[in-house]
C-alpha cells in the first residue's frame, strides 16, 4: 500500500490502521530481554518492536526510513516472540517505511506483511 510522505504523510500513517478496518487500541513500544533463552532460544537476546497495538487483536508494526530484506525477514521472528511473551496471537504485521528495496517488498508480500511505503527502490 502506498501513502504519501509529504506534508500530510504523518496524518496518512496515523489513519492507516483505520483505513485497513482496524480499531486502534493501546499502542506501545515492546522490548523484551530473554535472560535465560527460554523464549527466543538465545540467552540474553533482546527483541525490540517499534509499535505494538493491542485491543481484541495484536498488531506488530516496524517503522524504518529504509527497509531491506533482513528487516523483513526478522519481523516474523519478532512476532513469534511477542506471541510467546503475551500468550496471544499476532494478527497482523506491518512495516511503515519511507523507502523499501524491491526484494524486501516482494518478500514482505510472501510473508503476509503489509507494507506502507513511500518508494520502492530498484
Jmol script that loads the backbone (N, CA, C; Angstrom):
load data "model"
ATOM      1  N   UNK A   1       0.856  -1.156   0.000  1.00  0.00           N
ATOM      2  CA  UNK A   1       0.000   0.000   0.000  1.00  0.00           C
ATOM      3  C   UNK A   1       0.906   1.224   0.000  1.00  0.00           C
ATOM      4  N   UNK A   2       0.628   2.180  -0.841  1.00  0.00           N
ATOM      5  CA  UNK A   2       1.476   3.350  -0.950  1.00  0.00           C
ATOM      6  C   UNK A   2       0.759   4.561  -0.381  1.00  0.00           C
ATOM      7  N   UNK A   3       1.453   5.265   0.482  1.00  0.00           N
ATOM      8  CA  UNK A   3       0.951   6.509   1.053  1.00  0.00           C
ATOM      9  C   UNK A   3       1.981   7.585   0.803  1.00  0.00           C
ATOM     10  N   UNK A   4       1.514   8.814   0.680  1.00  0.00           N
ATOM     11  CA  UNK A   4       2.439   9.924   0.539  1.00  0.00           C
ATOM     12  C   UNK A   4       3.133  10.197   1.855  1.00  0.00           C
ATOM     13  N   UNK A   5       4.364  10.673   1.766  1.00  0.00           N
ATOM     14  CA  UNK A   5       5.105  11.024   2.966  1.00  0.00           C
ATOM     15  C   UNK A   5       5.460  12.503   2.948  1.00  0.00           C
ATOM     16  N   UNK A   6       4.674  13.272   2.235  1.00  0.00           N
ATOM     17  CA  UNK A   6       4.927  14.704   2.167  1.00  0.00           C
ATOM     18  C   UNK A   6       4.366  15.408   3.375  1.00  0.00           C
ATOM     19  N   UNK A   7       3.771  16.547   3.128  1.00  0.00           N
ATOM     20  CA  UNK A   7       3.235  17.387   4.183  1.00  0.00           C
ATOM     21  C   UNK A   7       2.215  16.649   5.050  1.00  0.00           C
ATOM     22  N   UNK A   8       1.384  15.812   4.443  1.00  0.00           N
ATOM     23  CA  UNK A   8       0.349  15.097   5.182  1.00  0.00           C
ATOM     24  C   UNK A   8       0.738  13.650   5.478  1.00  0.00           C
ATOM     25  N   UNK A   9       1.996  13.301   5.275  1.00  0.00           N
ATOM     26  CA  UNK A   9       2.430  11.918   5.440  1.00  0.00           C
ATOM     27  C   UNK A   9       2.149  11.346   6.807  1.00  0.00           C
ATOM     28  N   UNK A  10       2.443  12.089   7.858  1.00  0.00           N
ATOM     29  CA  UNK A  10       2.223  11.543   9.197  1.00  0.00           C
ATOM     30  C   UNK A  10       0.738  11.340   9.464  1.00  0.00           C
ATOM     31  N   UNK A  11      -0.101  12.189   8.899  1.00  0.00           N
ATOM     32  CA  UNK A  11      -1.540  12.007   9.056  1.00  0.00           C
ATOM     33  C   UNK A  11      -1.992  10.739   8.348  1.00  0.00           C
ATOM     34  N   UNK A  12      -1.411  10.465   7.159  1.00  0.00           N
ATOM     35  CA  UNK A  12      -1.746   9.236   6.437  1.00  0.00           C
ATOM     36  C   UNK A  12      -1.376   8.013   7.260  1.00  0.00           C
ATOM     37  N   UNK A  13      -0.196   8.020   7.862  1.00  0.00           N
ATOM     38  CA  UNK A  13       0.261   6.884   8.661  1.00  0.00           C
ATOM     39  C   UNK A  13      -0.650   6.698   9.862  1.00  0.00           C
ATOM     40  N   UNK A  14      -0.998   7.776  10.536  1.00  0.00           N
ATOM     41  CA  UNK A  14      -1.847   7.680  11.720  1.00  0.00           C
ATOM     42  C   UNK A  14      -3.221   7.126  11.369  1.00  0.00           C
ATOM     43  N   UNK A  15      -3.721   7.436  10.191  1.00  0.00           N
ATOM     44  CA  UNK A  15      -5.042   6.970   9.781  1.00  0.00           C
ATOM     45  C   UNK A  15      -5.008   5.569   9.189  1.00  0.00           C
ATOM     46  N   UNK A  16      -3.834   5.066   8.797  1.00  0.00           N
ATOM     47  CA  UNK A  16      -3.778   3.821   8.046  1.00  0.00           C
ATOM     48  C   UNK A  16      -4.414   2.631   8.754  1.00  0.00           C
ATOM     49  N   UNK A  17      -4.272   2.417  10.072  1.00  0.00           N
ATOM     50  CA  UNK A  17      -4.977   1.269  10.656  1.00  0.00           C
ATOM     51  C   UNK A  17      -6.493   1.380  10.509  1.00  0.00           C
ATOM     52  N   UNK A  18      -7.034   2.594  10.587  1.00  0.00           N
ATOM     53  CA  UNK A  18      -8.468   2.746  10.404  1.00  0.00           C
ATOM     54  C   UNK A  18      -8.846   2.429   8.961  1.00  0.00           C
ATOM     55  N   UNK A  19      -8.012   2.809   8.026  1.00  0.00           N
ATOM     56  CA  UNK A  19      -8.289   2.518   6.621  1.00  0.00           C
ATOM     57  C   UNK A  19      -8.281   1.025   6.365  1.00  0.00           C
ATOM     58  N   UNK A  20      -7.524   0.280   7.146  1.00  0.00           N
ATOM     59  CA  UNK A  20      -7.450  -1.161   6.999  1.00  0.00           C
ATOM     60  C   UNK A  20      -8.586  -1.850   7.750  1.00  0.00           C
ATOM     61  N   UNK A  21      -9.466  -1.089   8.373  1.00  0.00           N
ATOM     62  CA  UNK A  21     -10.584  -1.679   9.088  1.00  0.00           C
ATOM     63  C   UNK A  21     -10.249  -2.080  10.507  1.00  0.00           C
ATOM     64  N   UNK A  22      -9.157  -1.569  11.036  1.00  0.00           N
ATOM     65  CA  UNK A  22      -8.751  -1.904  12.399  1.00  0.00           C
ATOM     66  C   UNK A  22      -9.116  -0.777  13.344  1.00  0.00           C
ATOM     67  N   UNK A  23      -9.633  -1.167  14.476  1.00  0.00           N
ATOM     68  CA  UNK A  23      -9.842  -0.216  15.551  1.00  0.00           C
ATOM     69  C   UNK A  23      -8.505  -0.049  16.237  1.00  0.00           C
ATOM     70  N   UNK A  24      -8.101   1.176  16.500  1.00  0.00           N
ATOM     71  CA  UNK A  24      -6.830   1.334  17.182  1.00  0.00           C
ATOM     72  C   UNK A  24      -7.021   1.150  18.674  1.00  0.00           C
ATOM     73  N   UNK A  25      -6.169   0.362  19.277  1.00  0.00           N
ATOM     74  CA  UNK A  25      -6.212   0.093  20.704  1.00  0.00           C
ATOM     75  C   UNK A  25      -5.019   0.723  21.376  1.00  0.00           C
ATOM     76  N   UNK A  26      -4.583   0.109  22.435  1.00  0.00           N
ATOM     77  CA  UNK A  26      -3.431   0.580  23.183  1.00  0.00           C
ATOM     78  C   UNK A  26      -2.181   0.333  22.354  1.00  0.00           C
ATOM     79  N   UNK A  27      -1.352   1.350  22.189  1.00  0.00           N
ATOM     80  CA  UNK A  27      -0.109   1.163  21.447  1.00  0.00           C
ATOM     81  C   UNK A  27       1.066   1.486  22.355  1.00  0.00           C
ATOM     82  N   UNK A  28       2.140   0.751  22.152  1.00  0.00           N
ATOM     83  CA  UNK A  28       3.320   0.898  22.991  1.00  0.00           C
ATOM     84  C   UNK A  28       4.533   0.366  22.252  1.00  0.00           C
ATOM     85  N   UNK A  29       5.700   0.737  22.726  1.00  0.00           N
ATOM     86  CA  UNK A  29       6.932   0.127  22.257  1.00  0.00           C
ATOM     87  C   UNK A  29       7.088  -1.159  23.056  1.00  0.00           C
ATOM     88  N   UNK A  30       7.524  -2.228  22.402  1.00  0.00           N
ATOM     89  CA  UNK A  30       7.691  -3.512  23.059  1.00  0.00           C
ATOM     90  C   UNK A  30       9.178  -3.858  23.072  1.00  0.00           C
ATOM     91  N   UNK A  31       9.704  -4.129  24.259  1.00  0.00           N
ATOM     92  CA  UNK A  31      11.103  -4.535  24.379  1.00  0.00           C
ATOM     93  C   UNK A  31      11.173  -5.674  25.389  1.00  0.00           C
ATOM     94  N   UNK A  32      11.804  -6.763  24.972  1.00  0.00           N
ATOM     95  CA  UNK A  32      11.899  -7.936  25.833  1.00  0.00           C
ATOM     96  C   UNK A  32      13.320  -8.477  25.784  1.00  0.00           C
ATOM     97  N   UNK A  33      13.882  -8.770  26.959  1.00  0.00           N
ATOM     98  CA  UNK A  33      15.211  -9.385  27.037  1.00  0.00           C
ATOM     99  C   UNK A  33      15.038 -10.799  27.569  1.00  0.00           C
ATOM    100  N   UNK A  34      15.442 -11.752  26.762  1.00  0.00           N
ATOM    101  CA  UNK A  34      15.325 -13.163  27.106  1.00  0.00           C
ATOM    102  C   UNK A  34      16.566 -13.577  27.897  1.00  0.00           C
ATOM    103  N   UNK A  35      16.515 -13.385  29.197  1.00  0.00           N
ATOM    104  CA  UNK A  35      17.676 -13.603  30.054  1.00  0.00           C
ATOM    105  C   UNK A  35      18.185 -15.035  29.992  1.00  0.00           C
ATOM    106  N   UNK A  36      17.282 -16.012  30.076  1.00  0.00           N
ATOM    107  CA  UNK A  36      17.725 -17.406  30.111  1.00  0.00           C
ATOM    108  C   UNK A  36      17.575 -18.150  28.778  1.00  0.00           C
ATOM    109  N   UNK A  37      17.045 -17.489  27.758  1.00  0.00           N
ATOM    110  CA  UNK A  37      16.931 -18.107  26.435  1.00  0.00           C
ATOM    111  C   UNK A  37      15.714 -18.995  26.246  1.00  0.00           C
ATOM    112  N   UNK A  38      14.801 -19.010  27.203  1.00  0.00           N
ATOM    113  CA  UNK A  38      13.618 -19.892  27.102  1.00  0.00           C
ATOM    114  C   UNK A  38      12.640 -19.474  26.006  1.00  0.00           C
ATOM    115  N   UNK A  39      12.559 -18.195  25.715  1.00  0.00           N
ATOM    116  CA  UNK A  39      11.583 -17.697  24.740  1.00  0.00           C
ATOM    117  C   UNK A  39      12.151 -17.700  23.322  1.00  0.00           C
ATOM    118  N   UNK A  40      13.337 -17.124  23.146  1.00  0.00           N
ATOM    119  CA  UNK A  40      13.912 -16.985  21.803  1.00  0.00           C
ATOM    120  C   UNK A  40      14.880 -18.101  21.442  1.00  0.00           C
ATOM    121  N   UNK A  41      15.345 -18.831  22.464  1.00  0.00           N
ATOM    122  CA  UNK A  41      16.347 -19.859  22.215  1.00  0.00           C
ATOM    123  C   UNK A  41      17.764 -19.327  22.291  1.00  0.00           C
ATOM    124  N   UNK A  42      17.916 -18.019  22.514  1.00  0.00           N
ATOM    125  CA  UNK A  42      19.239 -17.411  22.614  1.00  0.00           C
ATOM    126  C   UNK A  42      19.315 -16.629  23.921  1.00  0.00           C
ATOM    127  N   UNK A  43      20.208 -17.048  24.790  1.00  0.00           N
ATOM    128  CA  UNK A  43      20.393 -16.409  26.093  1.00  0.00           C
ATOM    129  C   UNK A  43      20.782 -14.937  25.921  1.00  0.00           C
ATOM    130  N   UNK A  44      20.032 -14.052  26.581  1.00  0.00           N
ATOM    131  CA  UNK A  44      20.359 -12.629  26.561  1.00  0.00           C
ATOM    132  C   UNK A  44      19.866 -11.851  25.357  1.00  0.00           C
ATOM    133  N   UNK A  45      19.189 -12.499  24.430  1.00  0.00           N
ATOM    134  CA  UNK A  45      18.712 -11.804  23.230  1.00  0.00           C
ATOM    135  C   UNK A  45      17.648 -10.771  23.604  1.00  0.00           C
ATOM    136  N   UNK A  46      17.777  -9.585  23.000  1.00  0.00           N
ATOM    137  CA  UNK A  46      16.782  -8.528  23.178  1.00  0.00           C
ATOM    138  C   UNK A  46      15.957  -8.425  21.906  1.00  0.00           C
ATOM    139  N   UNK A  47      14.649  -8.399  22.073  1.00  0.00           N
ATOM    140  CA  UNK A  47      13.731  -8.250  20.949  1.00  0.00           C
ATOM    141  C   UNK A  47      13.013  -6.921  21.122  1.00  0.00           C
ATOM    142  N   UNK A  48      13.107  -6.089  20.093  1.00  0.00           N
ATOM    143  CA  UNK A  48      12.540  -4.737  20.085  1.00  0.00           C
ATOM    144  C   UNK A  48      11.496  -4.628  18.992  1.00  0.00           C
ATOM    145  N   UNK A  49      10.311  -4.163  19.315  1.00  0.00           N
ATOM    146  CA  UNK A  49       9.278  -3.890  18.317  1.00  0.00           C
ATOM    147  C   UNK A  49       8.935  -2.408  18.445  1.00  0.00           C
ATOM    148  N   UNK A  50       8.950  -1.687  17.329  1.00  0.00           N
ATOM    149  CA  UNK A  50       8.716  -0.242  17.364  1.00  0.00           C
ATOM    150  C   UNK A  50       7.343   0.105  17.914  1.00  0.00           C
ATOM    151  N   UNK A  51       6.295  -0.545  17.409  1.00  0.00           N
ATOM    152  CA  UNK A  51       4.933  -0.262  17.874  1.00  0.00           C
ATOM    153  C   UNK A  51       4.185  -1.590  17.999  1.00  0.00           C
ATOM    154  N   UNK A  52       3.588  -1.789  19.162  1.00  0.00           N
ATOM    155  CA  UNK A  52       2.740  -2.944  19.405  1.00  0.00           C
ATOM    156  C   UNK A  52       1.361  -2.399  19.745  1.00  0.00           C
ATOM    157  N   UNK A  53       0.354  -2.784  18.961  1.00  0.00           N
ATOM    158  CA  UNK A  53      -1.018  -2.343  19.203  1.00  0.00           C
ATOM    159  C   UNK A  53      -1.785  -3.540  19.733  1.00  0.00           C
ATOM    160  N   UNK A  54      -2.473  -3.323  20.867  1.00  0.00           N
ATOM    161  CA  UNK A  54      -3.252  -4.405  21.480  1.00  0.00           C
ATOM    162  C   UNK A  54      -4.660  -3.922  21.776  1.00  0.00           C
ATOM    163  N   UNK A  55      -5.616  -4.630  21.262  1.00  0.00           N
ATOM    164  CA  UNK A  55      -7.015  -4.481  21.666  1.00  0.00           C
ATOM    165  C   UNK A  55      -7.568  -5.899  21.574  1.00  0.00           C
ATOM    166  N   UNK A  56      -8.629  -6.126  20.813  1.00  0.00           N
ATOM    167  CA  UNK A  56      -9.079  -7.505  20.631  1.00  0.00           C
ATOM    168  C   UNK A  56      -8.060  -8.300  19.824  1.00  0.00           C
ATOM    169  N   UNK A  57      -7.294  -7.601  19.010  1.00  0.00           N
ATOM    170  CA  UNK A  57      -6.266  -8.214  18.172  1.00  0.00           C
ATOM    171  C   UNK A  57      -4.914  -7.600  18.526  1.00  0.00           C
ATOM    172  N   UNK A  58      -3.857  -8.222  18.010  1.00  0.00           N
ATOM    173  CA  UNK A  58      -2.498  -7.742  18.264  1.00  0.00           C
ATOM    174  C   UNK A  58      -1.830  -7.448  16.923  1.00  0.00           C
ATOM    175  N   UNK A  59      -1.249  -6.261  16.810  1.00  0.00           N
ATOM    176  CA  UNK A  59      -0.553  -5.839  15.598  1.00  0.00           C
ATOM    177  C   UNK A  59       0.887  -5.477  15.940  1.00  0.00           C
ATOM    178  N   UNK A  60       1.820  -5.977  15.151  1.00  0.00           N
ATOM    179  CA  UNK A  60       3.231  -5.654  15.298  1.00  0.00           C
ATOM    180  C   UNK A  60       3.599  -4.737  14.143  1.00  0.00           C
ATOM    181  N   UNK A  61       4.175  -3.567  14.482  1.00  0.00           N
ATOM    182  CA  UNK A  61       4.490  -2.562  13.466  1.00  0.00           C
ATOM    183  C   UNK A  61       5.943  -2.140  13.610  1.00  0.00           C
ATOM    184  N   UNK A  62       6.684  -2.246  12.525  1.00  0.00           N
ATOM    185  CA  UNK A  62       8.059  -1.759  12.489  1.00  0.00           C
ATOM    186  C   UNK A  62       8.098  -0.503  11.638  1.00  0.00           C
ATOM    187  N   UNK A  63       8.860   0.489  12.069  1.00  0.00           N
ATOM    188  CA  UNK A  63       8.973   1.758  11.363  1.00  0.00           C
ATOM    189  C   UNK A  63      10.433   1.935  10.953  1.00  0.00           C
ATOM    190  N   UNK A  64      10.665   2.149   9.678  1.00  0.00           N
ATOM    191  CA  UNK A  64      12.025   2.284   9.147  1.00  0.00           C
ATOM    192  C   UNK A  64      12.081   3.414   8.129  1.00  0.00           C
ATOM    193  N   UNK A  65      13.227   4.063   8.028  1.00  0.00           N
ATOM    194  CA  UNK A  65      13.397   5.031   6.949  1.00  0.00           C
ATOM    195  C   UNK A  65      13.718   4.285   5.650  1.00  0.00           C
ATOM    196  N   UNK A  66      14.529   3.224   5.750  1.00  0.00           N
ATOM    197  CA  UNK A  66      14.795   2.350   4.602  1.00  0.00           C
ATOM    198  C   UNK A  66      14.690   0.908   5.079  1.00  0.00           C
ATOM    199  N   UNK A  67      13.926   0.117   4.360  1.00  0.00           N
ATOM    200  CA  UNK A  67      13.723  -1.280   4.726  1.00  0.00           C
ATOM    201  C   UNK A  67      14.455  -2.173   3.731  1.00  0.00           C
ATOM    202  N   UNK A  68      15.262  -3.070   4.280  1.00  0.00           N
ATOM    203  CA  UNK A  68      15.994  -4.039   3.488  1.00  0.00           C
ATOM    204  C   UNK A  68      15.491  -5.439   3.820  1.00  0.00           C
ATOM    205  N   UNK A  69      15.925  -6.415   3.068  1.00  0.00           N
ATOM    206  CA  UNK A  69      15.471  -7.795   3.212  1.00  0.00           C
ATOM    207  C   UNK A  69      15.599  -8.313   4.645  1.00  0.00           C
ATOM    208  N   UNK A  70      16.726  -8.047   5.290  1.00  0.00           N
ATOM    209  CA  UNK A  70      16.928  -8.570   6.654  1.00  0.00           C
ATOM    210  C   UNK A  70      15.889  -8.034   7.637  1.00  0.00           C
ATOM    211  N   UNK A  71      15.434  -6.788   7.449  1.00  0.00           N
ATOM    212  CA  UNK A  71      14.393  -6.222   8.318  1.00  0.00           C
ATOM    213  C   UNK A  71      13.083  -6.987   8.146  1.00  0.00           C
ATOM    214  N   UNK A  72      12.760  -7.311   6.912  1.00  0.00           N
ATOM    215  CA  UNK A  72      11.528  -8.041   6.611  1.00  0.00           C
ATOM    216  C   UNK A  72      11.595  -9.441   7.213  1.00  0.00           C
ATOM    217  N   UNK A  73      12.711 -10.108   7.038  1.00  0.00           N
ATOM    218  CA  UNK A  73      12.828 -11.487   7.497  1.00  0.00           C
ATOM    219  C   UNK A  73      12.887 -11.597   9.016  1.00  0.00           C
ATOM    220  N   UNK A  74      13.238 -10.536   9.710  1.00  0.00           N
ATOM    221  CA  UNK A  74      13.270 -10.549  11.172  1.00  0.00           C
ATOM    222  C   UNK A  74      11.879 -10.360  11.780  1.00  0.00           C
ATOM    223  N   UNK A  75      10.971  -9.741  11.058  1.00  0.00           N
ATOM    224  CA  UNK A  75       9.666  -9.400  11.630  1.00  0.00           C
ATOM    225  C   UNK A  75       8.842 -10.619  12.070  1.00  0.00           C
ATOM    226  N   UNK A  76       8.762 -11.700  11.290  1.00  0.00           N
ATOM    227  CA  UNK A  76       8.031 -12.867  11.787  1.00  0.00           C
ATOM    228  C   UNK A  76       8.633 -13.452  13.077  1.00  0.00           C
ATOM    229  N   UNK A  77       9.955 -13.410  13.206  1.00  0.00           N
ATOM    230  CA  UNK A  77      10.605 -13.899  14.424  1.00  0.00           C
ATOM    231  C   UNK A  77      10.262 -13.003  15.615  1.00  0.00           C
ATOM    232  N   UNK A  78      10.256 -11.697  15.393  1.00  0.00           N
ATOM    233  CA  UNK A  78       9.856 -10.774  16.457  1.00  0.00           C
ATOM    234  C   UNK A  78       8.411 -11.037  16.862  1.00  0.00           C
ATOM    235  N   UNK A  79       7.565 -11.297  15.879  1.00  0.00           N
ATOM    236  CA  UNK A  79       6.158 -11.564  16.152  1.00  0.00           C
ATOM    237  C   UNK A  79       5.980 -12.839  16.968  1.00  0.00           C
ATOM    238  N   UNK A  80       6.784 -13.866  16.673  1.00  0.00           N
ATOM    239  CA  UNK A  80       6.723 -15.114  17.446  1.00  0.00           C
ATOM    240  C   UNK A  80       7.101 -14.861  18.902  1.00  0.00           C
ATOM    241  N   UNK A  81       8.094 -14.015  19.112  1.00  0.00           N
ATOM    242  CA  UNK A  81       8.491 -13.677  20.484  1.00  0.00           C
ATOM    243  C   UNK A  81       7.365 -12.952  21.199  1.00  0.00           C
ATOM    244  N   UNK A  82       6.727 -11.996  20.521  1.00  0.00           N
ATOM    245  CA  UNK A  82       5.590 -11.276  21.104  1.00  0.00           C
ATOM    246  C   UNK A  82       4.505 -12.281  21.498  1.00  0.00           C
ATOM    247  N   UNK A  83       4.219 -13.228  20.624  1.00  0.00           N
ATOM    248  CA  UNK A  83       3.194 -14.233  20.913  1.00  0.00           C
ATOM    249  C   UNK A  83       3.541 -15.055  22.152  1.00  0.00           C
ATOM    250  N   UNK A  84       4.782 -15.458  22.258  1.00  0.00           N
ATOM    251  CA  UNK A  84       5.204 -16.273  23.407  1.00  0.00           C
ATOM    252  C   UNK A  84       5.146 -15.488  24.708  1.00  0.00           C
ATOM    253  N   UNK A  85       5.560 -14.222  24.660  1.00  0.00           N
ATOM    254  CA  UNK A  85       5.582 -13.403  25.877  1.00  0.00           C
ATOM    255  C   UNK A  85       4.165 -13.035  26.305  1.00  0.00           C
ATOM    256  N   UNK A  86       3.324 -12.604  25.359  1.00  0.00           N
ATOM    257  CA  UNK A  86       1.971 -12.155  25.686  1.00  0.00           C
ATOM    258  C   UNK A  86       0.961 -13.296  25.772  1.00  0.00           C
ATOM    259  N   UNK A  87       1.362 -14.458  25.237  1.00  0.00           N
ATOM    260  CA  UNK A  87       0.438 -15.598  25.150  1.00  0.00           C
ATOM    261  C   UNK A  87      -0.826 -15.229  24.360  1.00  0.00           C
ATOM    262  N   UNK A  88      -0.585 -14.492  23.270  1.00  0.00           N
ATOM    263  CA  UNK A  88      -1.647 -14.088  22.347  1.00  0.00           C
ATOM    264  C   UNK A  88      -1.109 -14.195  20.929  1.00  0.00           C
ATOM    265  N   UNK A  89      -2.000 -14.381  19.984  1.00  0.00           N
ATOM    266  CA  UNK A  89      -1.615 -14.474  18.580  1.00  0.00           C
ATOM    267  C   UNK A  89      -1.447 -13.084  17.982  1.00  0.00           C
ATOM    268  N   UNK A  90      -0.385 -12.898  17.200  1.00  0.00           N
ATOM    269  CA  UNK A  90      -0.215 -11.667  16.434  1.00  0.00           C
ATOM    270  C   UNK A  90      -1.085 -11.810  15.197  1.00  0.00           C
ATOM    271  N   UNK A  91      -2.033 -10.878  15.040  1.00  0.00           N
ATOM    272  CA  UNK A  91      -2.989 -10.960  13.939  1.00  0.00           C
ATOM    273  C   UNK A  91      -2.461 -10.387  12.638  1.00  0.00           C
ATOM    274  N   UNK A  92      -1.665  -9.326  12.733  1.00  0.00           N
ATOM    275  CA  UNK A  92      -1.124  -8.709  11.519  1.00  0.00           C
ATOM    276  C   UNK A  92       0.231  -8.089  11.813  1.00  0.00           C
ATOM    277  N   UNK A  93       1.062  -8.080  10.762  1.00  0.00           N
ATOM    278  CA  UNK A  93       2.368  -7.441  10.829  1.00  0.00           C
ATOM    279  C   UNK A  93       2.407  -6.339   9.774  1.00  0.00           C
ATOM    280  N   UNK A  94       2.977  -5.204  10.170  1.00  0.00           N
ATOM    281  CA  UNK A  94       3.099  -4.062   9.267  1.00  0.00           C
ATOM    282  C   UNK A  94       4.533  -3.558   9.274  1.00  0.00           C
ATOM    283  N   UNK A  95       4.969  -3.033   8.135  1.00  0.00           N
ATOM    284  CA  UNK A  95       6.192  -2.243   8.058  1.00  0.00           C
ATOM    285  C   UNK A  95       5.778  -0.899   7.479  1.00  0.00           C
ATOM    286  N   UNK A  96       6.148   0.162   8.175  1.00  0.00           N
ATOM    287  CA  UNK A  96       5.906   1.523   7.707  1.00  0.00           C
ATOM    288  C   UNK A  96       7.280   2.088   7.375  1.00  0.00           C
ATOM    289  N   UNK A  97       7.471   2.459   6.115  1.00  0.00           N
ATOM    290  CA  UNK A  97       8.805   2.834   5.669  1.00  0.00           C
ATOM    291  C   UNK A  97       8.750   3.926   4.601  1.00  0.00           C
ATOM    292  N   UNK A  98       9.756   4.746   4.592  1.00  0.00           N
ATOM    293  CA  UNK A  98       9.868   5.747   3.528  1.00  0.00           C
ATOM    294  C   UNK A  98      10.324   5.072   2.243  1.00  0.00           C
ATOM    295  N   UNK A  99      11.347   4.220   2.345  1.00  0.00           N
ATOM    296  CA  UNK A  99      11.905   3.523   1.188  1.00  0.00           C
ATOM    297  C   UNK A  99      12.055   2.043   1.507  1.00  0.00           C
ATOM    298  N   UNK A 100      11.733   1.202   0.519  1.00  0.00           N
ATOM    299  CA  UNK A 100      11.903  -0.245   0.680  1.00  0.00           C
ATOM    300  C   UNK A 100      12.542  -0.806  -0.580  1.00  0.00           C
ATOM    301  N   UNK A 101      13.524  -1.678  -0.395  1.00  0.00           N
ATOM    302  CA  UNK A 101      14.148  -2.342  -1.535  1.00  0.00           C
ATOM    303  C   UNK A 101      13.127  -3.263  -2.197  1.00  0.00           C
ATOM    304  N   UNK A 102      13.182  -3.384  -3.502  1.00  0.00           N
ATOM    305  CA  UNK A 102      12.239  -4.224  -4.257  1.00  0.00           C
ATOM    306  C   UNK A 102      12.217  -5.655  -3.703  1.00  0.00           C
ATOM    307  N   UNK A 103      13.399  -6.220  -3.479  1.00  0.00           N
ATOM    308  CA  UNK A 103      13.497  -7.593  -2.956  1.00  0.00           C
ATOM    309  C   UNK A 103      12.805  -7.712  -1.590  1.00  0.00           C
ATOM    310  N   UNK A 104      12.978  -6.718  -0.745  1.00  0.00           N
ATOM    311  CA  UNK A 104      12.346  -6.716   0.575  1.00  0.00           C
ATOM    312  C   UNK A 104      10.830  -6.601   0.443  1.00  0.00           C
ATOM    313  N   UNK A 105      10.375  -5.775  -0.485  1.00  0.00           N
ATOM    314  CA  UNK A 105       8.936  -5.603  -0.702  1.00  0.00           C
ATOM    315  C   UNK A 105       8.297  -6.916  -1.155  1.00  0.00           C
ATOM    316  N   UNK A 106       8.929  -7.590  -2.103  1.00  0.00           N
ATOM    317  CA  UNK A 106       8.404  -8.862  -2.613  1.00  0.00           C
ATOM    318  C   UNK A 106       8.378  -9.917  -1.511  1.00  0.00           C
ATOM    319  N   UNK A 107       9.416  -9.958  -0.693  1.00  0.00           N
ATOM    320  CA  UNK A 107       9.477 -10.931   0.398  1.00  0.00           C
ATOM    321  C   UNK A 107       8.402 -10.635   1.447  1.00  0.00           C
ATOM    322  N   UNK A 108       8.166  -9.369   1.729  1.00  0.00           N
ATOM    323  CA  UNK A 108       7.116  -8.990   2.687  1.00  0.00           C
ATOM    324  C   UNK A 108       5.763  -9.506   2.214  1.00  0.00           C
ATOM    325  N   UNK A 109       5.489  -9.361   0.919  1.00  0.00           N
ATOM    326  CA  UNK A 109       4.224  -9.871   0.373  1.00  0.00           C
ATOM    327  C   UNK A 109       4.125 -11.385   0.576  1.00  0.00           C
ATOM    328  N   UNK A 110       5.233 -12.097   0.328  1.00  0.00           N
ATOM    329  CA  UNK A 110       5.252 -13.556   0.503  1.00  0.00           C
ATOM    330  C   UNK A 110       4.962 -13.948   1.947  1.00  0.00           C
ATOM    331  N   UNK A 111       5.458 -13.157   2.895  1.00  0.00           N
ATOM    332  CA  UNK A 111       5.315 -13.469   4.316  1.00  0.00           C
ATOM    333  C   UNK A 111       4.021 -12.927   4.924  1.00  0.00           C
ATOM    334  N   UNK A 112       3.219 -12.241   4.114  1.00  0.00           N
ATOM    335  CA  UNK A 112       1.959 -11.703   4.622  1.00  0.00           C
ATOM    336  C   UNK A 112       2.119 -10.445   5.455  1.00  0.00           C
ATOM    337  N   UNK A 113       3.226  -9.750   5.255  1.00  0.00           N
ATOM    338  CA  UNK A 113       3.485  -8.494   5.966  1.00  0.00           C
ATOM    339  C   UNK A 113       2.944  -7.355   5.116  1.00  0.00           C
ATOM    340  N   UNK A 114       2.123  -6.516   5.717  1.00  0.00           N
ATOM    341  CA  UNK A 114       1.589  -5.367   4.989  1.00  0.00           C
ATOM    342  C   UNK A 114       2.604  -4.236   5.046  1.00  0.00           C
ATOM    343  N   UNK A 115       2.844  -3.617   3.893  1.00  0.00           N
ATOM    344  CA  UNK A 115       3.858  -2.574   3.798  1.00  0.00           C
ATOM    345  C   UNK A 115       3.199  -1.251   3.418  1.00  0.00           C
ATOM    346  N   UNK A 116       3.469  -0.238   4.213  1.00  0.00           N
ATOM    347  CA  UNK A 116       3.037   1.119   3.931  1.00  0.00           C
ATOM    348  C   UNK A 116       4.318   1.875   3.602  1.00  0.00           C
ATOM    349  N   UNK A 117       4.441   2.358   2.358  1.00  0.00           N
ATOM    350  CA  UNK A 117       5.739   2.868   1.907  1.00  0.00           C
ATOM    351  C   UNK A 117       5.585   4.143   1.089  1.00  0.00           C
ATOM    352  N   UNK A 118       6.732   4.799   0.934  1.00  0.00           N
ATOM    353  CA  UNK A 118       6.813   5.977   0.075  1.00  0.00           C
ATOM    354  C   UNK A 118       7.341   5.613  -1.297  1.00  0.00           C
ATOM    355  N   UNK A 119       8.468   4.847  -1.335  1.00  0.00           N
ATOM    356  CA  UNK A 119       9.108   4.480  -2.589  1.00  0.00           C
ATOM    357  C   UNK A 119       9.648   3.064  -2.538  1.00  0.00           C
ATOM    358  N   UNK A 120       9.582   2.372  -3.683  1.00  0.00           N
ATOM    359  CA  UNK A 120      10.246   1.084  -3.837  1.00  0.00           C
ATOM    360  C   UNK A 120      11.535   1.342  -4.597  1.00  0.00           C
ATOM    361  N   UNK A 121      12.655   0.901  -4.019  1.00  0.00           N
ATOM    362  CA  UNK A 121      13.966   1.122  -4.637  1.00  0.00           C
ATOM    363  C   UNK A 121      14.363  -0.113  -5.437  1.00  0.00           C
ATOM    364  N   UNK A 122      14.784   0.118  -6.664  1.00  0.00           N
ATOM    365  CA  UNK A 122      15.189  -0.992  -7.548  1.00  0.00           C
ATOM    366  C   UNK A 122      16.615  -1.422  -7.263  1.00  0.00           C
TER     367      UNK A 122
END
end "model"
wireframe off; spacefill off
backbone 0.3
color backbone group
